[in-house]
Amino acid sequence: MAAQVCSFCGKHHDQVGWMVPGKGDVAICNACIDLASQVLAREEVAPPPSPADTDVLAAIPHRPPFLFVDRILECTPQKLRAERTVRDTEPQFRGHYPGKPLMPGVLLCEAVIQCGAILVARLHSQAPEGVPVLTRIQDARFKKMVVPGDTVTLEAELVEQLQNAFFMKGRATVGGQKALTIEFAVTLAPQTAAD
């Protein structure tokens, strides 16, 4: 019998552990099956809930593991400052990067954007018109790596409002050093009823 290529590791094997039914060219070697079994056998528990304060939870619909704002530090009609402590138990660090965890830049952007969404929600708290959603990102610049244990200060500032569109600029700092600067826009989208 000819050697087969494992669809996961890409290595040639005389014998594969499993062929995907109906997909004759998709095979998985015994080593990859063992690795997958070990991963699945681990006690997979959700990371501890974010210690987000009630003001954050009331302002935006995000929840762990996709909530990246822990607490609001200061809020004016034009600007919101918040804080986020990066924990090593967060799920993204299993793969980004094993042994050298680094906060993905896209999640750092998301944290600043969530800060902006909280500002928009607070501006419209008396007459909720919808949920803040991202419509634009531009000029994201990464200046410093963020790692578990860092406390990130997040800022979002309203630059301009055109009807239902909120143009903002934001930044993330760690220990007073810029980690990210970004420009973005959010709009209020109609809320849909949960089924």
N, C-alpha and C positions, 0 to 999 in steps of 0.2 A: 504494500500500500504506500502511495506517495505521501511525503511529508505535507502536513497542512499548516497554514499560517493562522496563528491566534489573532482574532479580530481586536483584542485589547492590547497585547504587548507587541504584536507584530513579528514574533519569533516563529521559526519553523519547528514543528514537532512531529514525531512519528505517530503520536497518538494524542488526540485531543480529548478533553474530559466531557465536552458537551457540544452538540451541534444544535443550532437554533432551528426548531421545527419550521419547515417550509422555506428555510433560507439556507440551502446547502452550502453556500460559500461563507457563512458566518459560523465560526467555531471559536471555542474558548478553551484554552489549555488548562491543565490541572493546577498549575501554579497560580494562574489568575483566579480560578475558582476558589482555591484555598485563601488567597488574599481577600477576595470579596467576602468569603465566609467569616474571616477574622474581623473585617470591618463591620459586617452586619451583626456579629456576635457581641461586639462591644456594647456596653450599656449606652445606647444612644438616647440621651436625655436633652431636652431643650435647655439652652443656656438660661441661667437665672434671669427672671424678668428684669428689664431695665428699671432702675430706681427712679423712673420718671415721676416728676411731681404731678399732682392733679391738674394744675394749670396747663401743662403740656398735653396730658391725656384728653382734657376737655376741648383743646383748640384744634387738634388734627386727628384724623382717623387712624393714623399709623400705630401699630402695636409691635412688640417684640416678635420676631427678631429683626424687624425692619423699622425700628424706632431708634433714631440716632441723636435725640436731644433728651438730656436728663432733667435739666432744670432751667428756668428762666431767671436771669440775673437782673435784667433791666428792660423796660419797655416804654417807648415814647410813641407818639403817632407816626414818627418817621423811621424809627430804628429799634431793633430788638437785639439784645445780647443774651446768649444762653451758654450752657456748658454741657460738656459730654466727657465722661471718663471712659476711656477705651479699656475694655477688659479682655484678658487673655482667653476667656471661655467663650468668646463670640465665635459663631460657626465659620465665618470667612477665614479665620486663621488656620483651619484644618488644611486648607489648600493654598493660602496666600501668606506666607510661604512656610511649609513645615520646617521647624527648627529655626526660622528667622522670620517671625510674624511681622507683617507690615500692613497697615490699614490701606486697603485699596483706594486709590484716588477717587474713583467713582462714588464710593461710599462717603468719603469726606465731602465731596460735592453734594451728595444727598443730605448730609447733616446740615450744611449751610442752607440748602433749599428748604428743608423742613423748618429751619429757623425763620425763613422768609414766609413760609406758609402759615406759621403761627402768628406772625405779624399781621398778615392779611386777614386771618380769621379773627384776630382781636379787633382790627379796624371795623369789621363787619359783625361783631358779636351781637349787636342789638337786632339786626335784621339778617339772619343767616341766609345768604343767597345761593350757597353751594359749597362745594369742597374745593380748596385750593389745589390746582394741578399745574405741573410744570409745562410750559410751552416753548421755552427757549433757554439754551445755555450758550454762552460765548465767552471767549477770552479766559478760559480756566488756566491758571498758572500755578504749578506746584513748586513750592520753595523749600519745604522741609518734610522729611519722612515722619509719619506718625506711627507709634508702636504701642502695644499694650502697656498700660500703666500711665500713659500720657493723659493729662486733662486738657481738653481742647476747648478754647473759648470760641464760640461761633457768633458771628455778627451778620445781620441782614439789614440793609438800609433801603428804604423806598426812594427811588430816584424820580419816578414819574408814574402817574396813573392816567390811563386813557380808557375811559368807561370801565370795562370789566377786566382790563389788562393792567398788571402791576409790574413795572420794570424796576429791577433791583440790582444792587451790587452787594457782594458779601465777601467775608474772609473768615479763615480759621487760623487761630494762633495757638502755639504751645509755648508756655513759659515766656510770653511776650514776643516770640519770633513767629513771623508769618509762615504758615504751612501751605495756605491756599488763598488765592484771590480769584474771584469769579463774578461774572455778570450773568443775570438770568431774568426770566419773566415767568410769572404765574398768572393764571386766570381762575375765576370761580366757575367750576363746572356744576351742572345740576346734580344733586345727589339722587342716586337710584335707591329704591327700596330694596332691602335685603330679603331674599326669598326664604 
